[in-house]
Amino acid sequence: MSRNRLKLNDDKSEALLCGPRARREQIGISAVQVGDASIAFADCVRDLGLFIDAELSMCNHISSVVAKSYYFLRTLGRLRPMLTQAAANSLAVATITSRLDYCNSALWGIPATQLDRLQRVQNTAARIVTRAKSSTEHITPILQSLHWLPMNKRIDHKVLSIAQSSMSKTAPDYLQEIVPPYQPSRGLHSGSQSRFCLPAVTDTNKKRTGARAFKHAAPKLWNALPSSLSTITSPTTFR
């Protein structure tokens, strides 16, 4: 930033050291020097509305999304008697679903207990929109009637949409470098298929968080698609 004559506000800088707590404590430092300020490592930082914690559990981000979503759900519940289902659906998509979908590709592979918290928010929104009773009606047909994918499928959909843009060479270069196309060393039938290289996660310490990385998640989901989907070049048609 100094070379480009840009001003950095030292006091507003934050530092985050990611990894298991035991490994972080082995580093032996608790702060980094940024300009004239000593920045202590934070347990959680916010970047463009995404909360990232030191252990990459995404618990803080999910807690924030859930709290804000329930605030709007309470408002939607009070307004629902005066709205048509179509209007209620539009409001739910604008205020609830948009929050659930924001940066949700970073949630791939999170524990089921955390994912369930988001699913309960979506289930509540669906019941408010359709005015369905939780005691007598199962949630799956309700979500299907609204054409709402459940949370785990919404996350897969987002990762696959980004992967499709990488395969079609419309994604930024840094994404295309992360997930290179599969190119066999000799002439094989698989070489003509639209597939990504799937790197192995060999380090035991990285299997929990490393396997959640985009370079592992995107090829795993993409390579499981049928060729009728993986060969589509139009992003709109693919989605």
FENHUNOR-V579287 format. One record per run of one state. SS is the DSSP state (alpha for helix, beta for strand, coil for the rest). FROM is the first residue (numbers start at 1). LEN is the number of residues. Records with the same first field share a line. If there is no record, write none. Layout:
BEGIN
SS=FROM-LEN  FROM-LEN
END
This chain:
BEGIN
coil=1-9  13-2  16-5  28-3  35-2  42-2  48-2  54-5  83-2  102-2  108-4  131-8  147-4  168-5  179-2  182-7  193-3  197-7  207-3  213-1  224-3  231-4  239-1
alpha=10-3  21-7  59-24  85-17  104-4  112-19  139-8  151-17  173-6  189-4  204-3  210-3  214-10  227-4  235-4
beta=15-1  31-4  37-5  44-4  50-4  181-1  196-1
END
